Amino acid sequence: MGDVCYCSYRKPGVREAQPDVSYYLGERALLAPQGSSVVNLDQVPPPDLAIEIADTSLNDDLGKNACFMRS
């Protein structure tokens, strides 16, 4: 296994992601950012594995509850 990260990942001008947990595996574990920082993907490679856990928040994550807020 590798280092676990609780970071936000940002590709400036493109997209940002905030997985619940992410991993850098094998030799790439040395590249893992520390802490809960915002990682610029122009400067650091993306993680090998990113996991988002959704239960009751899945509709929020998909934007499906937005219609209820507009009413």
FIKOLZA-1660 file (N, C-alpha, C; in steps of 0.1 Angstrom, whole numbers, plus 5000, padded with zeros to 4 digits):
% residues 71
   i   px   py   pz ch aa at
   1 5008 4988 5000  A  M  N
   1 5000 5000 5000  A  M CA
   1 5009 5012 5000  A  M  C
   2 5003 5024 4999  A  G  N
   2 5010 5036 4999  A  G CA
   2 5006 5046 5009  A  G  C
   3 5009 5058 5007  A  D  N
   3 5005 5069 5016  A  D CA
   3 4991 5073 5013  A  D  C
   4 4984 5076 5024  A  V  N
   4 4970 5080 5023  A  V CA
   4 4970 5096 5024  A  V  C
   5 4961 5102 5016  A  C  N
   5 4960 5116 5015  A  C CA
   5 4946 5121 5016  A  C  C
   6 4944 5132 5023  A  Y  N
   6 4931 5137 5025  A  Y CA
   6 4931 5151 5019  A  Y  C
   7 4935 5152 5006  A  C  N
   7 4937 5165 4999  A  C CA
   7 4926 5168 4990  A  C  C
   8 4925 5181 4985  A  S  N
   8 4917 5185 4974  A  S CA
   8 4927 5185 4962  A  S  C
   9 4923 5181 4951  A  Y  N
   9 4931 5181 4939  A  Y CA
   9 4926 5191 4929  A  Y  C
  10 4934 5200 4924  A  R  N
  10 4930 5211 4915  A  R CA
  10 4938 5211 4902  A  R  C
  11 4932 5211 4891  A  K  N
  11 4938 5213 4878  A  K CA
  11 4934 5227 4874  A  K  C
  12 4942 5237 4876  A  P  N
  12 4938 5251 4874  A  P CA
  12 4931 5253 4860  A  P  C
  13 4920 5260 4860  A  G  N
  13 4912 5263 4848  A  G CA
  13 4905 5251 4842  A  G  C
  14 4906 5239 4849  A  V  N
  14 4899 5227 4843  A  V CA
  14 4889 5222 4853  A  V  C
  15 4893 5217 4865  A  R  N
  15 4885 5210 4874  A  R CA
  15 4891 5209 4888  A  R  C
  16 4883 5206 4898  A  E  N
  16 4888 5203 4911  A  E CA
  16 4880 5191 4917  A  E  C
  17 4887 5183 4925  A  A  N
  17 4880 5172 4931  A  A CA
  17 4885 5171 4946  A  A  C
  18 4875 5166 4954  A  Q  N
  18 4878 5165 4968  A  Q CA
  18 4874 5151 4973  A  Q  C
  19 4882 5140 4969  A  P  N
  19 4878 5127 4973  A  P CA
  19 4879 5125 4988  A  P  C
  20 4872 5116 4993  A  D  N
  20 4872 5113 5008  A  D CA
  20 4886 5108 5012  A  D  C
  21 4892 5100 5004  A  V  N
  21 4906 5095 5006  A  V CA
  21 4912 5092 4993  A  V  C
  22 4925 5094 4992  A  S  N
  22 4933 5091 4980  A  S CA
  22 4946 5084 4984  A  S  C
  23 4952 5077 4975  A  Y  N
  23 4964 5069 4977  A  Y CA
  23 4974 5071 4966  A  Y  C
  24 4986 5072 4970  A  Y  N
  24 4998 5071 4961  A  Y CA
  24 5004 5058 4964  A  Y  C
  25 5006 5049 4954  A  L  N
  25 5010 5036 4956  A  L CA
  25 5025 5033 4952  A  L  C
  26 5031 5024 4958  A  G  N
  26 5045 5020 4954  A  G CA
  26 5055 5031 4955  A  G  C
  27 5063 5032 4945  A  E  N
  27 5073 5043 4945  A  E CA
  27 5067 5057 4945  A  E  C
  28 5055 5058 4939  A  R  N
  28 5049 5071 4939  A  R CA
  28 5044 5076 4952  A  R  C
  29 5045 5067 4963  A  A  N
  29 5041 5071 4976  A  A CA
  29 5050 5083 4981  A  A  C
  30 5062 5083 4976  A  L  N
  30 5071 5094 4980  A  L CA
  30 5067 5108 4974  A  L  C
  31 5058 5108 4964  A  L  N
  31 5053 5120 4958  A  L CA
  31 5040 5125 4965  A  L  C
  32 5035 5117 4975  A  A  N
  32 5022 5121 4981  A  A CA
  32 5023 5134 4989  A  A  C
  33 5014 5143 4987  A  P  N
  33 5013 5155 4995  A  P CA
  33 5010 5152 5009  A  P  C
  34 5014 5160 5019  A  Q  N
  34 5011 5157 5033  A  Q CA
  34 5000 5166 5037  A  Q  C
  35 4992 5162 5047  A  G  N
  35 4982 5170 5053  A  G CA
  35 4969 5170 5045  A  G  C
  36 4961 5181 5047  A  S  N
  36 4949 5182 5040  A  S CA
  36 4949 5195 5031  A  S  C
  37 4960 5196 5023  A  S  N
  37 4962 5208 5015  A  S CA
  37 4954 5207 5002  A  S  C
  38 4954 5218 4994  A  V  N
  38 4949 5218 4980  A  V CA
  38 4961 5216 4972  A  V  C
  39 4961 5205 4963  A  V  N
  39 4972 5201 4955  A  V CA
  39 4970 5206 4941  A  V  C
  40 4980 5213 4936  A  N  N
  40 4980 5218 4922  A  N CA
  40 4985 5206 4913  A  N  C
  41 4976 5201 4904  A  L  N
  41 4980 5190 4896  A  L CA
  41 4989 5194 4885  A  L  C
  42 4992 5207 4883  A  D  N
  42 5003 5211 4874  A  D CA
  42 5016 5209 4880  A  D  C
  43 5017 5207 4894  A  Q  N
  43 5030 5206 4901  A  Q CA
  43 5032 5192 4907  A  Q  C
  44 5021 5185 4910  A  V  N
  44 5022 5172 4916  A  V CA
  44 5013 5162 4908  A  V  C
  45 5018 5150 4906  A  P  N
  45 5010 5141 4898  A  P CA
  45 4997 5137 4906  A  P  C
  46 4987 5133 4899  A  P  N
  46 4974 5129 4906  A  P CA
  46 4977 5115 4913  A  P  C
  47 4968 5113 4923  A  P  N
  47 4969 5100 4930  A  P CA
  47 4966 5088 4921  A  P  C
  48 4971 5077 4926  A  D  N
  48 4968 5064 4918  A  D CA
  48 4954 5060 4921  A  D  C
  49 4949 5063 4932  A  L  N
  49 4935 5058 4936  A  L CA
  49 4929 5069 4944  A  L  C
  50 4916 5073 4940  A  A  N
  50 4909 5083 4947  A  A CA
  50 4895 5077 4950  A  A  C
  51 4890 5078 4963  A  I  N
  51 4878 5072 4967  A  I CA
  51 4868 5082 4972  A  I  C
  52 4856 5082 4967  A  E  N
  52 4845 5091 4972  A  E CA
  52 4835 5082 4977  A  E  C
  53 4831 5084 4990  A  I  N
  53 4821 5075 4996  A  I CA
  53 4808 5084 4997  A  I  C
  54 4798 5079 4991  A  A  N
  54 4785 5086 4991  A  A CA
  54 4774 5077 4997  A  A  C
  55 4766 5082 5005  A  D  N
  55 4755 5075 5010  A  D CA
  55 4743 5084 5009  A  D  C
  56 4740 5092 5020  A  T  N
  56 4729 5101 5019  A  T CA
  56 4732 5113 5011  A  T  C
  57 4745 5116 5008  A  S  N
  57 4749 5128 5001  A  S CA
  57 4750 5126 4986  A  S  C
  58 4747 5114 4981  A  L  N
  58 4748 5111 4967  A  L CA
  58 4740 5120 4958  A  L  C
  59 4728 5123 4961  A  N  N
  59 4720 5132 4953  A  N CA
  59 4726 5146 4953  A  N  C
  60 4731 5150 4965  A  D  N
  60 4738 5163 4965  A  D CA
  60 4750 5163 4956  A  D  C
  61 4758 5153 4957  A  D  N
  61 4770 5152 4948  A  D CA
  61 4766 5152 4934  A  D  C
  62 4755 5146 4930  A  L  N
  62 4751 5146 4916  A  L CA
  62 4743 5158 4912  A  L  C
  63 4740 5167 4921  A  G  N
  63 4732 5179 4918  A  G CA
  63 4717 5176 4917  A  G  C
  64 4712 5165 4921  A  K  N
  64 4698 5161 4920  A  K CA
  64 4689 5169 4930  A  K  C
  65 4695 5173 4941  A  N  N
  65 4687 5180 4951  A  N CA
  65 4686 5195 4948  A  N  C
  66 4693 5200 4938  A  A  N
  66 4693 5214 4935  A  A CA
  66 4679 5219 4932  A  A  C
  67 4671 5211 4926  A  C  N
  67 4657 5215 4922  A  C CA
  67 4649 5219 4934  A  C  C
  68 4651 5212 4945  A  F  N
  68 4644 5215 4957  A  F CA
  68 4648 5228 4963  A  F  C
  69 4660 5232 4961  A  M  N
  69 4665 5245 4966  A  M CA
  69 4659 5257 4958  A  M  C
  70 4656 5254 4945  A  R  N
  70 4651 5265 4937  A  R CA
  70 4636 5269 4939  A  R  C
  71 4629 5260 4946  A  S  N
  71 4614 5262 4948  A  S CA
  71 4612 5273 4958  A  S  C
% end
